[in-house]
Amino acid sequence: MTTYKALAVSTGYWKPSEDYIANIIHVVRGRVKDGDIVTVSEKAISTASGNIIDENKIKPSLTARFLAKYWTRTIWGCVLGPLCHLRRETIQRLRNYPFREGARHKEVTLQHAGLLQAFMHGSEGGIDGSNLPYSYVSLALTDASKIVQKIHTAIRQTLGRDVTVLIVDTDKTYSLGGFHFTPRPVSFKGIYSNGGVLAYIVGRSLKLKKRATPIAVAGEKLSTEEALRVATIANKARGFGAGRTVWDMAEKFSVSLTQTSWEMLAKIEHKPIVIVRQAERKIFA
């Protein structure tokens, strides 16, 4: 089995309208070699691309209100949370799920990802508010295959390096033998992605092997298993920036869930790029 080593590269915080491709070129110059795999965070690309929504401007429907007040607090907080082996802290947070902000978030999910995703307790359809300020959330990329090809072409033409580029997300893919599935929408070959909340419940309740999710690749064609391994290695090296969840982020800055600012986030070290390289000795399990 191929073994790898990883280098997480700090870039500063990518705000909307950031020329992230130029930024990638700048920080990997002199660092990448032919054969490397350059992984980039989907959320960072979404934020830089302006693929975000201010949930404070959203009017929730009755369905969204129900999901926030009853489904998340009661079903997830008392039934599905324990069934899926969620952390005690997470379960407590779900039981106290904020109604106003939560209903707006569920409405965004209903509009952009659908009902099966809205039944999730978090990161519904790849929609995520961690490492974003105020009431903003990032949406999953719908054109990841085009974006990853642009990044790959830019590195090859500008730096003359023959690398593979992989866009990855922290949301988990679950594996049962050679069958791989994820709750979130993704089009990576070999990963089934139409189950929504059902996929999450099965994967978590059965304690199946879980790894970070590859979203799109350009360059060398990676097998599904290899892409999952590389995504997971990159995820471990990258860390969680200002926090794994919006709750963690708020606690870090000692503010409410919607009071984190752009300035606060800019003070945190962010590493959206991880260079993964084959190694002769074992680095990760």
Contacts in CASP RR format, 6 or more apart in sequence:
PFRMAT RR
TARGET T0000
AUTHOR 0000-0000-0000
METHOD contacts of the structure
MODEL  1
MTTYKALAVSTGYWKPSEDYIANIIHVVRGRVKDGDIVTVSEKAISTASG
NIIDENKIKPSLTARFLAKYWTRTIWGCVLGPLCHLRRETIQRLRNYPFR
EGARHKEVTLQHAGLLQAFMHGSEGGIDGSNLPYSYVSLALTDASKIVQK
IHTAIRQTLGRDVTVLIVDTDKTYSLGGFHFTPRPVSFKGIYSNGGVLAY
IVGRSLKLKKRATPIAVAGEKLSTEEALRVATIANKARGFGAGRTVWDMA
EKFSVSLTQTSWEMLAKIEHKPIVIVRQAERKIFA
2 226 0 8 1.000
2 278 0 8 1.000
3 278 0 8 1.000
3 279 0 8 1.000
3 280 0 8 1.000
3 281 0 8 1.000
3 282 0 8 1.000
3 283 0 8 1.000
3 284 0 8 1.000
4 229 0 8 1.000
4 230 0 8 1.000
4 233 0 8 1.000
4 276 0 8 1.000
4 277 0 8 1.000
4 278 0 8 1.000
4 279 0 8 1.000
4 283 0 8 1.000
4 284 0 8 1.000
5 276 0 8 1.000
5 277 0 8 1.000
5 279 0 8 1.000
5 283 0 8 1.000
6 233 0 8 1.000
6 234 0 8 1.000
6 236 0 8 1.000
6 237 0 8 1.000
6 274 0 8 1.000
6 275 0 8 1.000
6 276 0 8 1.000
6 277 0 8 1.000
6 283 0 8 1.000
6 284 0 8 1.000
7 31 0 8 1.000
7 237 0 8 1.000
7 274 0 8 1.000
7 275 0 8 1.000
7 277 0 8 1.000
8 234 0 8 1.000
8 237 0 8 1.000
8 238 0 8 1.000
8 239 0 8 1.000
8 271 0 8 1.000
8 273 0 8 1.000
8 274 0 8 1.000
9 27 0 8 1.000
9 28 0 8 1.000
9 31 0 8 1.000
9 271 0 8 1.000
9 273 0 8 1.000
9 274 0 8 1.000
9 275 0 8 1.000
10 27 0 8 1.000
10 269 0 8 1.000
10 270 0 8 1.000
10 271 0 8 1.000
11 23 0 8 1.000
11 24 0 8 1.000
11 27 0 8 1.000
11 270 0 8 1.000
11 271 0 8 1.000
11 272 0 8 1.000
11 273 0 8 1.000
12 266 0 8 1.000
12 269 0 8 1.000
12 270 0 8 1.000
13 262 0 8 1.000
13 265 0 8 1.000
13 266 0 8 1.000
13 268 0 8 1.000
13 270 0 8 1.000
14 20 0 8 1.000
14 23 0 8 1.000
14 44 0 8 1.000
14 45 0 8 1.000
14 47 0 8 1.000
14 48 0 8 1.000
14 270 0 8 1.000
14 272 0 8 1.000
15 47 0 8 1.000
15 48 0 8 1.000
15 262 0 8 1.000
16 47 0 8 1.000
16 48 0 8 1.000
16 49 0 8 1.000
16 50 0 8 1.000
16 52 0 8 1.000
17 48 0 8 1.000
17 50 0 8 1.000
18 47 0 8 1.000
18 48 0 8 1.000
19 48 0 8 1.000
20 40 0 8 1.000
20 44 0 8 1.000
20 45 0 8 1.000
20 48 0 8 1.000
20 49 0 8 1.000
21 150 0 8 1.000
21 151 0 8 1.000
21 154 0 8 1.000
24 38 0 8 1.000
24 40 0 8 1.000
24 151 0 8 1.000
24 154 0 8 1.000
24 155 0 8 1.000
24 273 0 8 1.000
25 154 0 8 1.000
25 155 0 8 1.000
25 158 0 8 1.000
25 159 0 8 1.000
27 273 0 8 1.000
28 38 0 8 1.000
28 155 0 8 1.000
28 159 0 8 1.000
28 273 0 8 1.000
28 275 0 8 1.000
29 159 0 8 1.000
30 159 0 8 1.000
31 275 0 8 1.000
32 38 0 8 1.000
32 155 0 8 1.000
32 159 0 8 1.000
32 161 0 8 1.000
32 163 0 8 1.000
32 275 0 8 1.000
33 161 0 8 1.000
33 277 0 8 1.000
34 161 0 8 1.000
34 162 0 8 1.000
34 163 0 8 1.000
35 162 0 8 1.000
35 163 0 8 1.000
35 164 0 8 1.000
35 220 0 8 1.000
35 277 0 8 1.000
35 278 0 8 1.000
36 161 0 8 1.000
36 163 0 8 1.000
36 164 0 8 1.000
36 275 0 8 1.000
36 276 0 8 1.000
36 277 0 8 1.000
37 163 0 8 1.000
37 164 0 8 1.000
37 165 0 8 1.000
37 166 0 8 1.000
37 220 0 8 1.000
37 222 0 8 1.000
37 230 0 8 1.000
37 275 0 8 1.000
37 276 0 8 1.000
37 277 0 8 1.000
38 151 0 8 1.000
38 155 0 8 1.000
38 163 0 8 1.000
38 164 0 8 1.000
38 165 0 8 1.000
38 166 0 8 1.000
38 273 0 8 1.000
38 274 0 8 1.000
38 275 0 8 1.000
38 276 0 8 1.000
39 165 0 8 1.000
39 166 0 8 1.000
39 167 0 8 1.000
39 168 0 8 1.000
39 230 0 8 1.000
39 231 0 8 1.000
39 234 0 8 1.000
39 273 0 8 1.000
39 274 0 8 1.000
39 275 0 8 1.000
39 276 0 8 1.000
40 148 0 8 1.000
40 151 0 8 1.000
40 165 0 8 1.000
40 166 0 8 1.000
40 167 0 8 1.000
40 168 0 8 1.000
40 272 0 8 1.000
40 273 0 8 1.000
41 167 0 8 1.000
41 168 0 8 1.000
41 169 0 8 1.000
41 238 0 8 1.000
41 272 0 8 1.000
41 273 0 8 1.000
42 140 0 8 1.000
42 141 0 8 1.000
42 144 0 8 1.000
42 167 0 8 1.000
42 168 0 8 1.000
42 169 0 8 1.000
42 215 0 8 1.000
43 128 0 8 1.000
43 130 0 8 1.000
43 131 0 8 1.000
43 138 0 8 1.000
43 169 0 8 1.000
43 170 0 8 1.000
43 272 0 8 1.000
44 270 0 8 1.000
44 272 0 8 1.000
45 51 0 8 1.000
45 141 0 8 1.000
45 147 0 8 1.000
45 167 0 8 1.000
45 272 0 8 1.000
46 52 0 8 1.000
46 138 0 8 1.000
46 139 0 8 1.000
46 140 0 8 1.000
46 141 0 8 1.000
47 131 0 8 1.000
47 132 0 8 1.000
47 138 0 8 1.000
49 141 0 8 1.000
49 147 0 8 1.000
51 138 0 8 1.000
51 139 0 8 1.000
51 141 0 8 1.000
52 132 0 8 1.000
52 136 0 8 1.000
52 137 0 8 1.000
52 138 0 8 1.000
52 139 0 8 1.000
53 108 0 8 1.000
53 112 0 8 1.000
53 136 0 8 1.000
53 137 0 8 1.000
53 139 0 8 1.000
54 134 0 8 1.000
54 135 0 8 1.000
54 136 0 8 1.000
55 101 0 8 1.000
55 104 0 8 1.000
55 105 0 8 1.000
55 108 0 8 1.000
55 135 0 8 1.000
55 136 0 8 1.000
55 137 0 8 1.000
56 104 0 8 1.000
56 134 0 8 1.000
56 135 0 8 1.000
56 258 0 8 1.000
58 104 0 8 1.000
58 107 0 8 1.000
58 108 0 8 1.000
59 104 0 8 1.000
59 107 0 8 1.000
60 68 0 8 1.000
60 102 0 8 1.000
60 103 0 8 1.000
60 104 0 8 1.000
60 106 0 8 1.000
60 107 0 8 1.000
61 107 0 8 1.000
61 110 0 8 1.000
63 106 0 8 1.000
63 110 0 8 1.000
63 115 0 8 1.000
63 118 0 8 1.000
64 102 0 8 1.000
64 103 0 8 1.000
64 104 0 8 1.000
64 106 0 8 1.000
64 107 0 8 1.000
64 109 0 8 1.000
64 110 0 8 1.000
64 118 0 8 1.000
65 99 0 8 1.000
65 103 0 8 1.000
65 106 0 8 1.000
67 103 0 8 1.000
67 106 0 8 1.000
67 118 0 8 1.000
67 119 0 8 1.000
68 97 0 8 1.000
68 98 0 8 1.000
68 99 0 8 1.000
68 102 0 8 1.000
68 103 0 8 1.000
68 105 0 8 1.000
68 106 0 8 1.000
69 99 0 8 1.000
69 103 0 8 1.000
71 119 0 8 1.000
72 94 0 8 1.000
72 97 0 8 1.000
72 102 0 8 1.000
72 106 0 8 1.000
72 121 0 8 1.000
73 94 0 8 1.000
73 95 0 8 1.000
73 96 0 8 1.000
73 97 0 8 1.000
76 91 0 8 1.000
76 94 0 8 1.000
76 97 0 8 1.000
76 121 0 8 1.000
77 91 0 8 1.000
77 94 0 8 1.000
77 95 0 8 1.000
77 121 0 8 1.000
78 95 0 8 1.000
80 121 0 8 1.000
80 201 0 8 1.000
81 90 0 8 1.000
81 91 0 8 1.000
81 94 0 8 1.000
81 121 0 8 1.000
82 91 0 8 1.000
83 201 0 8 1.000
83 204 0 8 1.000
83 205 0 8 1.000
84 200 0 8 1.000
84 201 0 8 1.000
84 204 0 8 1.000
84 205 0 8 1.000
85 204 0 8 1.000
85 205 0 8 1.000
85 207 0 8 1.000
86 94 0 8 1.000
86 121 0 8 1.000
86 204 0 8 1.000
93 247 0 8 1.000
94 121 0 8 1.000
98 257 0 8 1.000
101 135 0 8 1.000
101 257 0 8 1.000
101 258 0 8 1.000
104 135 0 8 1.000
105 124 0 8 1.000
105 127 0 8 1.000
105 137 0 8 1.000
106 118 0 8 1.000
106 124 0 8 1.000
108 127 0 8 1.000
108 137 0 8 1.000
109 117 0 8 1.000
109 118 0 8 1.000
109 120 0 8 1.000
109 124 0 8 1.000
109 125 0 8 1.000
109 127 0 8 1.000
110 118 0 8 1.000
112 125 0 8 1.000
112 127 0 8 1.000
112 139 0 8 1.000
113 124 0 8 1.000
113 125 0 8 1.000
113 126 0 8 1.000
113 127 0 8 1.000
113 140 0 8 1.000
113 185 0 8 1.000
116 195 0 8 1.000
116 196 0 8 1.000
116 197 0 8 1.000
116 198 0 8 1.000
117 124 0 8 1.000
117 125 0 8 1.000
117 126 0 8 1.000
117 127 0 8 1.000
117 183 0 8 1.000
117 184 0 8 1.000
117 185 0 8 1.000
117 196 0 8 1.000
117 197 0 8 1.000
118 124 0 8 1.000
119 196 0 8 1.000
119 197 0 8 1.000
120 183 0 8 1.000
120 196 0 8 1.000
120 197 0 8 1.000
120 200 0 8 1.000
123 171 0 8 1.000
123 184 0 8 1.000
125 140 0 8 1.000
125 183 0 8 1.000
125 184 0 8 1.000
125 185 0 8 1.000
125 196 0 8 1.000
126 139 0 8 1.000
126 140 0 8 1.000
126 169 0 8 1.000
126 171 0 8 1.000
126 184 0 8 1.000
126 185 0 8 1.000
127 137 0 8 1.000
127 138 0 8 1.000
127 139 0 8 1.000
127 140 0 8 1.000
128 137 0 8 1.000
128 138 0 8 1.000
129 136 0 8 1.000
129 137 0 8 1.000
129 138 0 8 1.000
129 246 0 8 1.000
130 240 0 8 1.000
130 242 0 8 1.000
130 243 0 8 1.000
130 244 0 8 1.000
130 245 0 8 1.000
130 246 0 8 1.000
130 248 0 8 1.000
130 249 0 8 1.000
131 240 0 8 1.000
131 241 0 8 1.000
131 242 0 8 1.000
131 243 0 8 1.000
131 249 0 8 1.000
131 265 0 8 1.000
131 270 0 8 1.000
132 138 0 8 1.000
132 260 0 8 1.000
132 265 0 8 1.000
133 260 0 8 1.000
133 261 0 8 1.000
133 262 0 8 1.000
133 264 0 8 1.000
133 265 0 8 1.000
134 258 0 8 1.000
134 259 0 8 1.000
134 260 0 8 1.000
134 261 0 8 1.000
135 258 0 8 1.000
140 169 0 8 1.000
140 184 0 8 1.000
140 185 0 8 1.000
141 147 0 8 1.000
141 167 0 8 1.000
141 215 0 8 1.000
141 216 0 8 1.000
144 167 0 8 1.000
144 187 0 8 1.000
144 215 0 8 1.000
144 216 0 8 1.000
145 187 0 8 1.000
145 216 0 8 1.000
145 218 0 8 1.000
147 167 0 8 1.000
147 216 0 8 1.000
148 165 0 8 1.000
148 166 0 8 1.000
148 167 0 8 1.000
148 215 0 8 1.000
148 216 0 8 1.000
148 217 0 8 1.000
148 218 0 8 1.000
149 218 0 8 1.000
151 165 0 8 1.000
151 218 0 8 1.000
152 163 0 8 1.000
152 164 0 8 1.000
152 165 0 8 1.000
152 218 0 8 1.000
152 219 0 8 1.000
153 218 0 8 1.000
155 161 0 8 1.000
155 163 0 8 1.000
155 165 0 8 1.000
156 162 0 8 1.000
156 163 0 8 1.000
163 219 0 8 1.000
164 217 0 8 1.000
164 218 0 8 1.000
164 219 0 8 1.000
164 220 0 8 1.000
164 222 0 8 1.000
165 217 0 8 1.000
165 218 0 8 1.000
165 219 0 8 1.000
166 214 0 8 1.000
166 215 0 8 1.000
166 216 0 8 1.000
166 217 0 8 1.000
166 222 0 8 1.000
166 227 0 8 1.000
166 230 0 8 1.000
166 231 0 8 1.000
166 234 0 8 1.000
167 214 0 8 1.000
167 215 0 8 1.000
167 216 0 8 1.000
167 217 0 8 1.000
168 212 0 8 1.000
168 213 0 8 1.000
168 214 0 8 1.000
168 215 0 8 1.000
168 230 0 8 1.000
168 231 0 8 1.000
168 234 0 8 1.000
168 235 0 8 1.000
169 184 0 8 1.000
169 186 0 8 1.000
169 212 0 8 1.000
169 213 0 8 1.000
169 215 0 8 1.000
169 231 0 8 1.000
170 212 0 8 1.000
170 213 0 8 1.000
170 235 0 8 1.000
170 240 0 8 1.000
171 182 0 8 1.000
171 183 0 8 1.000
171 184 0 8 1.000
171 212 0 8 1.000
171 213 0 8 1.000
172 182 0 8 1.000
172 183 0 8 1.000
172 210 0 8 1.000
172 211 0 8 1.000
172 212 0 8 1.000
172 213 0 8 1.000
173 180 0 8 1.000
173 181 0 8 1.000
173 182 0 8 1.000
173 186 0 8 1.000
173 191 0 8 1.000
173 210 0 8 1.000
173 211 0 8 1.000
173 212 0 8 1.000
173 213 0 8 1.000
173 214 0 8 1.000
173 228 0 8 1.000
174 180 0 8 1.000
174 181 0 8 1.000
174 182 0 8 1.000
174 199 0 8 1.000
174 202 0 8 1.000
174 203 0 8 1.000
174 204 0 8 1.000
174 208 0 8 1.000
174 209 0 8 1.000
174 210 0 8 1.000
175 208 0 8 1.000
175 209 0 8 1.000
175 210 0 8 1.000
175 211 0 8 1.000
175 228 0 8 1.000
176 206 0 8 1.000
176 208 0 8 1.000
176 209 0 8 1.000
178 225 0 8 1.000
179 192 0 8 1.000
180 190 0 8 1.000
180 191 0 8 1.000
180 192 0 8 1.000
180 224 0 8 1.000
180 228 0 8 1.000
181 191 0 8 1.000
181 192 0 8 1.000
181 193 0 8 1.000
181 195 0 8 1.000
181 199 0 8 1.000
181 202 0 8 1.000
181 203 0 8 1.000
182 191 0 8 1.000
182 192 0 8 1.000
182 193 0 8 1.000
182 199 0 8 1.000
182 213 0 8 1.000
183 193 0 8 1.000
183 195 0 8 1.000
183 196 0 8 1.000
183 197 0 8 1.000
183 199 0 8 1.000
183 200 0 8 1.000
184 193 0 8 1.000
184 196 0 8 1.000
184 213 0 8 1.000
185 193 0 8 1.000
186 193 0 8 1.000
186 213 0 8 1.000
186 214 0 8 1.000
186 215 0 8 1.000
187 193 0 8 1.000
187 216 0 8 1.000
188 213 0 8 1.000
188 214 0 8 1.000
188 215 0 8 1.000
188 216 0 8 1.000
188 217 0 8 1.000
188 224 0 8 1.000
188 227 0 8 1.000
189 224 0 8 1.000
190 224 0 8 1.000
191 213 0 8 1.000
191 214 0 8 1.000
191 224 0 8 1.000
192 199 0 8 1.000
193 199 0 8 1.000
202 208 0 8 1.000
203 210 0 8 1.000
204 210 0 8 1.000
211 228 0 8 1.000
211 229 0 8 1.000
211 231 0 8 1.000
211 232 0 8 1.000
212 228 0 8 1.000
212 231 0 8 1.000
212 232 0 8 1.000
212 234 0 8 1.000
212 235 0 8 1.000
213 228 0 8 1.000
213 231 0 8 1.000
214 222 0 8 1.000
214 224 0 8 1.000
214 227 0 8 1.000
214 228 0 8 1.000
214 230 0 8 1.000
214 231 0 8 1.000
217 227 0 8 1.000
222 230 0 8 1.000
230 276 0 8 1.000
232 284 0 8 1.000
233 274 0 8 1.000
233 276 0 8 1.000
233 283 0 8 1.000
233 284 0 8 1.000
234 274 0 8 1.000
234 276 0 8 1.000
236 284 0 8 1.000
237 271 0 8 1.000
237 274 0 8 1.000
238 271 0 8 1.000
238 272 0 8 1.000
238 274 0 8 1.000
239 271 0 8 1.000
240 248 0 8 1.000
241 268 0 8 1.000
241 269 0 8 1.000
241 270 0 8 1.000
241 271 0 8 1.000
242 248 0 8 1.000
242 249 0 8 1.000
242 252 0 8 1.000
242 253 0 8 1.000
242 260 0 8 1.000
242 264 0 8 1.000
242 265 0 8 1.000
242 268 0 8 1.000
243 249 0 8 1.000
243 252 0 8 1.000
246 257 0 8 1.000
247 257 0 8 1.000
249 260 0 8 1.000
250 256 0 8 1.000
250 257 0 8 1.000
250 259 0 8 1.000
250 260 0 8 1.000
253 259 0 8 1.000
253 260 0 8 1.000
253 264 0 8 1.000
255 264 0 8 1.000
END
